[in-house]
């Protein structure tokens, strides 16, 4: 279903530990080449590595969805963000694919299925942005975050630099591509979201919404 992905060098060192403490769930890549995964199930790592949404992953065993892991992996310096569907895959995502195959014995194949989608578009004909969306001035190429461990949780009302912070009722970002936001939005609406805003560069925003009644009842 997809053309062969380009090759890249694997992670130099990777530490994987079963997480039993719970807490914040995150998958972040730093410009120095370090991938930091915190309390994430393997399913989340598969979705990031292969640019999938949860509803596009089928046939996985229960433990892939249930068991959470912490991963620290060092690779070559990489300033490319974790790319969503429809955008070029980043070197870190290629390394994560290899790590999943090597350390978790992942074997998968692609199938073509017809599914409905949403398109993310500008609401105003004049192209003006809303009050809670603005182009970010931060340089994420030099923002390397903490030297180790998960990134610090943002303070109330704060937009985390160069990443997104997601709760059941909000998404806040301090500088991410709109295509990456569209990928995260797909998880919230249960349907692929394609970016048709034609907004280039990094953006800071705050999005608030009503909680999903189905998720709240689960």
C-alpha positions in Angstrom: 0.0 0.0 0.0 3.0 2.3 0.4 6.2 2.8 -1.5 9.3 1.4 0.3 10.6 3.7 3.0 14.1 5.2 2.8 16.7 3.6 5.0 18.7 5.2 7.8 21.1 4.2 10.5 19.6 2.5 13.6 19.7 3.9 17.1 23.1 3.7 18.6 21.9 2.7 22.1 18.3 1.9 23.2 17.0 1.2 26.8 13.5 -0.3 27.1 11.8 -0.8 30.5 8.4 -2.0 31.4 6.5 0.9 33.0 4.5 0.0 36.1 4.2 3.4 37.7 1.7 5.0 35.1 1.6 8.7 34.8 2.3 11.0 31.8 2.3 9.4 28.4 4.6 10.9 25.8 6.7 10.2 22.7 9.1 13.0 21.9 12.2 13.4 19.8 14.9 15.8 20.6 17.2 17.5 18.1 20.3 15.7 19.5 18.8 12.5 18.2 17.4 11.2 21.4 13.9 9.5 21.4 12.1 9.6 24.8 9.1 7.4 25.2 7.3 7.6 28.6 4.6 5.2 29.8 3.5 4.4 26.2 2.1 1.1 24.9 3.7 -0.5 21.9 0.5 0.4 19.9 1.3 4.1 20.3 4.9 3.5 19.2 3.6 1.6 16.1 1.3 4.5 15.3 4.0 7.1 15.5 6.6 5.0 13.6 4.2 4.1 10.7 2.2 7.3 10.7 -1.0 5.5 11.6 -4.1 6.3 13.7 -5.5 3.9 16.3 -8.4 2.9 14.0 -5.9 1.9 11.3 -4.2 -0.7 13.5 -5.8 -4.1 13.4 -5.0 -7.7 14.5 -2.5 -6.8 17.2 -2.3 -8.9 20.4 -3.8 -7.6 23.6 -0.5 -6.8 25.2 0.4 -4.4 22.4 -2.5 -2.2 23.5 -2.2 -2.9 27.3 1.5 -3.0 28.5 3.3 0.4 28.8 7.0 1.0 28.3 9.7 3.6 28.8 12.2 3.9 26.0 15.4 6.0 25.8 17.2 5.7 22.4 20.1 7.7 21.1 20.5 8.3 17.4 22.1 10.8 15.0 21.1 14.5 15.5 17.7 15.1 13.8 15.7 18.3 13.7 12.8 16.8 11.7 9.6 16.5 13.7 7.7 13.2 14.0 5.7 13.5 10.8 2.0 12.6 10.4 0.3 10.8 7.6 0.8 12.3 4.2 4.2 13.9 5.1 7.7 12.5 4.6 8.7 10.1 7.3 11.5 11.4 9.6 14.8 9.5 10.3 13.7 9.0 13.9 10.5 7.2 12.8 12.5 4.9 10.5 14.8 4.1 13.5 11.7 3.4 15.6 10.4 1.0 13.0 13.7 -1.0 13.2 13.7 -0.9 17.0 10.1 -2.3 17.1 11.1 -5.1 14.8 14.3 -5.9 16.6 13.3 -5.6 20.3 9.5 -6.3 20.1 9.6 -8.8 17.2 7.1 -6.7 15.3 5.9 -8.1 12.0 3.2 -6.2 10.0 1.8 -5.6 6.6 -0.2 -2.8 4.9 -3.7 -3.2 3.5 -5.7 -0.7 1.5 -9.2 0.2 2.9 -11.6 2.9 2.0 -12.4 5.1 5.1 -14.1 8.5 5.5 -11.8 11.5 6.4 -11.9 15.0 7.6 -10.1 17.9 6.0 -8.5 20.7 8.2 -9.1 24.0 6.4 -9.0 27.7 7.1 -12.4 29.0 8.3 -12.0 32.6 7.0 -11.8 33.4 3.3 -9.3 36.2 4.0 -6.8 33.7 5.5 -6.7 35.5 8.9 -5.9 33.2 11.9 -8.0 32.8 15.0 -7.2 34.5 18.3 -5.7 31.2 19.7 -3.6 30.3 16.7 -0.4 32.2 15.9 2.9 31.5 14.1 5.6 30.5 16.6 8.9 32.3 16.8 10.7 29.7 18.8 13.6 27.9 17.2 12.9 24.2 17.7 16.1 23.3 16.0 18.1 24.4 19.1 15.4 23.6 21.7 16.7 20.3 23.0 14.6 20.0 26.1 15.8 18.1 29.2 19.0 16.0 28.9 17.1 12.9 30.0 13.8 11.6 31.1 10.3 12.9 30.1 9.7 16.5 29.4 8.3 18.6 32.3 4.6 19.1 32.5 3.5 22.6 31.4 2.0 24.9 33.9 -1.8 25.7 33.7 -2.4 27.9 30.6 1.2 27.3 29.3 2.0 26.2 25.8 4.8 23.7 25.9 7.7 24.7 23.5 8.1 22.6 20.4 5.6 20.0 21.4 1.9 19.4 22.3 0.3 18.8 25.6 -3.0 16.9 25.4 -5.7 16.4 28.0 -9.2 14.9 27.6 -10.5 18.5 27.0 -7.7 20.5 25.4 -4.6 20.5 23.2 -1.9 23.2 23.7 1.2 23.6 21.6 4.1 26.0 21.7 5.5 25.4 18.2 4.5 22.5 16.0 3.7 22.0 12.3 0.0 22.0 11.5 0.3 18.6 9.8 1.5 17.2 13.1 -1.6 18.8 14.8 -3.8 17.2 12.2 -2.4 13.8 13.0 -3.1 14.3 16.7 -6.5 15.6 16.0 -7.3 12.3 14.1 -6.9 10.5 17.4 -9.5 12.7 19.0 -12.2 12.3 16.3 -11.5 8.7 15.3 -11.1 9.5 11.6 -8.1 10.6 9.4 -7.6 14.3 9.3 -5.7 15.7 6.3 -4.0 19.2 6.5 -5.3 21.5 3.7 -4.6 24.8 5.5 -1.4 25.4 3.5 0.1 26.9 6.6 3.9 26.5 6.6 6.3 26.6 9.6 5.5 26.2 13.3 2.4 27.3 15.1 1.4 27.9 18.7 -2.2 27.4 19.7 -4.7 26.4 22.4 -7.7 24.2 21.5 -10.4 23.5 24.0 -13.3 21.1 23.4 -16.0 19.1 25.2 -14.9 15.7 26.5 -15.7 12.6 24.5 -18.8 11.0 26.2 -17.9 7.6 24.9 -14.4 7.7 26.3 -15.6 9.1 29.6 -18.0 6.2 30.0 -15.4 3.6 29.2 
